[in-house]
Amino acid sequence: MLRVGVVGVGNMGYHHARIYSEMAREGKVEFVGVADANLERAKEVASQFKTKAFGDYMGLVEKVDAVSIAVPTSLHREVALEFIENGVSVLVEKPIAESIENAQEIMRAAKKNNVTLMVGHVERFNPAVLKLKEAISQGLLGEIVTMNAKRVGPMVVRIADVGVIIDLAVHDIDVMSFLADSRVKEVYAKARNVKHPAKVDDYALILLGFDKGMDGVIETNRLTPHKTRTLNIVGTKGIAYLDYINQSLVVYDEEWVKEAKIQKQEPLRNELEHFIKCVEEKKVPLVGGEDGLHALEVAVKALESAGRDEVVKLR
């Protein structure tokens, strides 16, 4: 049975721990423990989910086969490399790293040590996204012309190491690339700090140009009292409206309207089950290092574009 753990049990890491504990009760994994620099927090989560607490992630390194890394983005490289170099497969929460260079270093290490590297772009595992991918593959929308995403919500002061482009827009960059089966070739963005105390960008509007000719628009902020997570796609034969939160999808063409039948599921549960299966069966994950790197690279170029107020092309 695979031995698993979680490093970083803030908001997202807490839910990784919750799901691993559920999987442990079902006999699917052995949940070894959680690690956090705040030992009291680690003890609190460990007590709730009946596992062990560590104040230093090094205490987990030789005890697990696979680990979820949910520490602040600025620490992803340091923590991921320690586990990878000890032969442990890793799921690194998105974004994969704070810089392109750090992401590439993590990828090289995973390849060298022959371990699974997965990036936590959880929206890929939203049932509505998978249903939309199916509809696109069946040709229901025709050729994609444009994709428009809105990912807005209230202020989150605890996230202070990166702004909304790196923290939020990477979701939509990844989903758009996945659905269109295309990579971003150029980006133009407007971004600024409105009121976040850490002075990171808390508002952004991003225009993407893809290598297959379609365009994408992303609006994201931490200024809106009500959380919204939507994606609209216009194709040559139809249009689609997706709501990530409600897990709903409606597809229109000139003659009919079809609301997809979707069985609601927890995307994070789907993601972690996929990660464990990939580690156990030595399979390539749905969201690997290259995908995480691309989303990060586009986000970094968006920040560069906002700073220069001009279109920036990707390599």
N, C-alpha and C positions, 0 to 999 in steps of 0.2 A: 504494500500500500504506500502511495506517495506521501512523503512527509512535507507539510507546507507551513509557511509562516507569513507574517505581515510585518513590514518595517514602516513605521509611521502610522499612528492610529488617531489622526485628527478626523475630520469629517469623512473623507473618502476612505481612508484606511479602516475606519470603524466598520464601514459596510463590507469591506473585503473580509474583515474578521468575522462579522456576522454570518456571511455566506459560507465561509470555510467551516464555521462551527456547525452550520446546518448540514453541510456535506459530510462532516465527520460523524454526525449522529446517524447519517444514512449509510455509513460504512464506506464512503467513497475516497476519503483521505484521512491521514492522521494530522490533526491540527496541533503542531508542536508548540507554537507560542507567538506572542506579539512583542515587538521592540519599539521603544520610543525614548527619545532623550528626556522626556518628562516621565520619570519612572512611576509617579503616582497615577498618571493617565494610563500608562501601560497596565498597571495593576488593576485599575478600575475596569478596563476593557477585558483583561484576562479573567478577572473574577466573573464578569457577566457571561463570558463564553466558555468558561471552564477549561482554560488553558494556562500556560505559563507566561510570566511577564519578564521582560529584559529591559534594563535601562541603557544597554549598549547593543547595537545590532550585531556586533561581533559574537555575542553569545549565541546567535542563531546560525551563524555561518556553517558550522560543521554538523548541525543537527537537522538540516532540511535538504530536500531534493529540489524544491521549487519555492519561490518567494514572490509576494507582491510588494512592490516598492512604492509607497505613497507618501514619501517625504516631500518637503518643498522642492520645487524644480531645480533650484540652485545646487541641491545635494544629490541629484539623480546619478550623475557620473560617479562620484565617490562611492556611493552605496552599491550601485549596480556592478561596478568593476570588482569590488571586494567579493561579492557572491559569485559572479561569473568566473573569476580566476580560481575559485575553489570548486568549480564544477557544478554550480547551482543554476538551474534555469530561472529566468526572471520575467515577471510581468511588470514593466515600468509604466506607472501612470503617465498619461499624456500631460504636457508634451514630453517627448522622449528625453530631452535635455534642454538646457538654457541656451546652448549655442550649437551651431552646425558641427563644429570641431569636436565637441564633447559627444554628440550623438554618433558621429562616425567612429570615435574611439570605442564607445560601447558596442557598436556593431562589429568592429574588427575583433574585439575581445570575445564576443559570443561565438563568432565563426572559428576563431583559433581554438577555443576551449570546447567546441562542439556541444553547446548548450542551446536550449530554446530561448529566443528573445521575442517577446511579444510586447506591443505597446497598447496601453489602455484607452483606445479610442472607442469608448463604450457605445456610442450611437450606432456603430456598425452592427451591433447585436440587438438593436431595437426592432421588434417584429414588423413595424410599419416600414422601416427602411428596407428590410429584406423583401417585403412584399412589393415595394416600389421597384426595387432592382429586378424582380421577377417580371413586373409589368413592362419595364423598359426593354428587357431581354426578349420579351414576346412581341415587341414592336407596337405596343398599344399607344405610345406617344409619338411614334415616328422618330425622326432625328431630333435630338435635343438642341434647342435654340438658346435658351437661357435658363438659369437657375437662380432663385432669389431666396436667401435665408435670413431669418430674423432670430437672433439669440440675445435677448435683453432681460434684465432683471434688476433687483435691488442691490444696493451697496453691500459688499462683503469685505470688511476691513481686514480680516485675518489673512487674506491673500494679498500680500504686499511685495512679493519678489518679482512678479510679472504682471503685466496689464491684460486688458481684455483680448488683445490680438493673440498673444501667446497662450492665454488661459482658456479663452472661449472660442475664438474664431477658428482655431485649429480643428475643432470638431467639424465645422461646416466645410472647411477646406478638404478634410479627409473624406467626408461623406460625398461631396460633389465629385471628387476625383474617382471614388469608388463607383458611384452611380453612372457617371459618364464614361468610365473606363478610359480616362484621359488625365494627363498631367498639366499642371498650370505652367504656362510659358512666360507670362508677364503679369504684373500686378500694379495697380495704382490705388493708393489709400489716403484717407484723411483720418487723423487720430489726434486726440488731445486729452489732457487731464482737466476734468471739470471740477471735481471736488474730492477725489480719493486722497486721504491724508498722506499716502506714500508717494504721491505725485506720479504714479504710473498712469498709463492711458486707461481711462474708464469709458471712453466713447470712441468708436471707429466705424468708418464706412469703407468697404473694400470692394474694388472691381477687379475681377480675375479674367484673364484670357487663357483659354485652354488650347492645347496643341491640336485638338480635333475641330476647332473652330467655334465651339460654343462659349458663351460668357457666363460669369457668375457674379452675383452681388451679395455681399454679407453686411448686414447691419448688426452691430453688437455694442452693448453698453452695460454698465452697472449703475444706472441712474433711474431705472424704471421701477416703480413700486410693484407692478404686476409682472411675474415671470412669463415670458413667451418664448417658445421654441418651435419655429415653423420653417417649412421649406416648400416653395412653389416652383414647379418646373413647367416650362412651355416647350412643347415639341411641335413638329410639323403636322402631326395628326391629332394631338390632344394636349390637355394640360392636367397637372396633378397637384393636389394640395395635401401636404402631410403635416400632422401635428405630432411632434415627438412626445410631448407630455401625455396626451390622450391616446397615443398610439393609434391614430386614425389616418386613413388615406382615402381620398376621393379622386377619381379619375373622370375627366370629361372629354367627349369629342363633340362633333357637330350634331350628333343624333341621340346621344345617350349620356347618362350620368351613372357611374358605378361606384358605390361605396364598398371598399374591400372588406371582406370578413377577416378580422384579425383576432387571434386569441392573445389576449394581453399576457405579457411575460415580463419578468424583471430583466432588463438588458444586462445588468452587472452579473447576475446569476448565469446567464447565457455565456457571457464573456469568460468568467472563471471556469466554468465547465469545459469550455473550448480550450482554454489554456492547459488545464490538467490533462485533457485528452491528447493534446499536441505533445506534451512532455512524455506521457506514458507511451504513446505510439510513434514517437519521433516524427511527427508530421509538421509541415510548415504552417504556422498560424495564419489566420485570415488577415491579421494586422501585424506585419513583421516590421523589422527595423527600417527597411526601405520606405515603407508607408509612413512610419513615424517621422523619418528624416524629411520626406517630401513635405508633409504638413508643416513641420517646423521651418523648413527652408522658405516656404511661401510666406509664413507668418513673419519671419525675420525680414524678408524682402518687403513685406507690407509696411513694417516699421521704418525701413530705410526709405521707402517711397514717401511715407508721410513726412519724414524729416526733410527730404529733398524737394517735395511737392512735384514729383515727376514719375512717369512710368518707369518701373524697374523690371528688367528681363532676368529670367532665371537661367542658370547654366544649361 
